[in-house]
Amino acid sequence: MTGIVIVLFVYQRQPLPHWPFGLTINAYISVLAKVASAALLLPVSEALGQLKWNWFKAKGRPEKSKKMWDFELFDNASRGPWGFFILLVRTRGRSLAALGAAVTLFALAMDPFFQQVVRFPEQWRVQSTNAFIPRATTYNIYAAGQRMIDGQAAMSALTYHYFYDNGTRPVTSGNSHRIGTNIPLACPSSRCTWSQYESLSVCNRCVKNTELLEFRCRHSTLDWISTPTVAPDSSGWIYPNGTACGWWLKADEPLLMTGYTTDIFTNYTGQVLLSRSQPLYDLFTRATLSGYASKLNNTRNPPAHIVTVSGEDTQQIRLNSTPIAHECIISWCVKGMEVTLFSGAYTENVTDVTYNRTLGSDPWKRWRIVGGSGYQYELDNITHVNILGIFDDIFPSTYTITNTTDLATAVLRHNQYITKGLQSRILTYNPFLYDNITSHLDNLAVDMTDIVRSAQGSIEMVQGPALDLVSVVIVRWEWLSLPLGLLGLTFVFLIATIVRSSLEQDVGVWKTSAIATLLYGLPDDMRKKLPSVKDKGTPRSNAKQTRLKWLPGTGWRFSGASALSPSSLRAHRTPPQTDFR
């Protein structure tokens, strides 16, 4: 038992040990449990053998005699559980021998209890190798005077899918988590984790701004029609004046966001403005839109700050239904993240976001953010201007349809700063036409962040632990209660038997010895009283009815009979003559 307890104490909550010859903890416990069980029963058996003599010893009154059959019960009790059970019933639990019988019966359950002591669940344990994940401290499209074409091309290709389609892949983003990543990380095990760390990132925020729209019919310049006229000097576009009804953005110079023309017999008759995405600044001067009460104007030099409004379809617009309207701002930021990579699935939990909220008058000044950790993140002017140019391609843009309700014929006009050649296309999917623009731009910001965190020369690797599932030893000490309890009861039983035997000094320490039985066998006259004839039963059946007692130093006698005479005792103890020829 000590060997089992020591090994369990040493290996509890430790990885499963690898012992020589494939030996396992279960095998170790099983072997020692068998030894413990056998060793436990040895003193019980010997003590019961000793108590047998105490049971038959009689002093004084003859009614203290016991049935002859009890002798066999005590012998059987020292050999197996059934004998222990019969002895327990015979003594009715009022004898010290009953304690030994109870110990032996309960010892039958020791093996199941030992089997329940340990279990080997799998737990994540840190390995000797480390995992690495990149974080961006800056983002440069120029390095050592050379333009990093790959980085710029990757950013342009990415935004193309979000401007003119439904994005690159479905991800869950925002401040919760997302699955999937394209960043170059290293995870040498099945699970890697990185506690909170910061990285330069791209963030998106959108709010509904329907209350900043108003419905009216107004005569103004129709700067949204799909086919304007180029100026003679190619310096810009010439838009006709006309009347249009719809939802206008509240500003010093109101802008029609969704609506339709009411003029007839013109080259723009029947045109409907399905959707408009408008930057809240001038593309060339970066001056803010005068008179518009912005909800998100609290971040310095965002790559994009827009209002996007959609009437959903031609029928809704002509019914003057309230459109879908959002103000969105895509900003540089610093994200605090907790990342886990498990079986190839990347999970990122954004714990906090820091913005540069120090507004300045010069939009081209070097851009900086001080993160929550106090580290300074910055972006150079050239990189920032190039990122601005990517968003200038799609903001502003208008989505129009003419004399039909078939959205497949709608035309998106973009790159409106280009004055040579009309930039337009027919889309299979226009992401700015639906009410999921917030999640759409969230996904764009996440993918842009992946590119920033993958740019060579502007990232550093963050170290984290690599974990693997390891079988560990969990010890359930409560299952040792029965074995340890039986160990204690056996000790008490042994000591009690020793004390009782020492108090009765005239009883020898015979225990289970057969010699004592031979020395104190029944005399001939007593054996004749236990015939084995049919009409009187077998000796064993008669033994159940015959009562006797044992006189130390003298021998056996029947209850109520006179003591054996010395001559009969000597005759009984005289060994038979044997011819050894």
FENLIN-V391945 format. One record per run of one state. SS is the DSSP state (a for helix, b for strand, c for the rest). FROM is the first residue (numbers start at 1). TO is the last residue. Records with the same first field share a line. If there is no record, write none. Layout:
# FENLIN-V391945
SS: FROM-TO, FROM-TO
This chain:
# FENLIN-V391945
c: 1-1, 12-14, 16-19, 23-24, 58-61, 65-65, 68-68, 78-80, 92-95, 116-117, 120-121, 137-137, 140-141, 144-145, 148-148, 165-178, 180-185, 187-190, 209-209, 222-228, 231-236, 239-240, 250-254, 262-270, 280-280, 282-287, 289-303, 311-313, 319-323, 343-344, 355-366, 371-375, 380-380, 393-396, 403-406, 410-410, 414-423, 426-430, 434-436, 453-458, 473-473, 476-476, 504-513, 520-523, 529-532, 534-536, 538-538, 544-546, 552-554, 559-565, 574-581
a: 2-11, 20-22, 25-56, 62-64, 69-77, 81-91, 96-115, 149-164, 210-212, 314-318, 381-392, 407-409, 431-433, 437-452, 477-503, 514-519, 524-528, 539-543, 566-573
b: 15-15, 57-57, 66-67, 118-119, 122-136, 138-139, 142-143, 146-147, 179-179, 186-186, 191-208, 213-221, 229-230, 237-238, 241-249, 255-261, 271-279, 281-281, 288-288, 304-310, 324-342, 345-354, 367-370, 376-379, 397-402, 411-413, 424-425, 459-472, 474-475, 533-533, 537-537, 547-551, 555-558
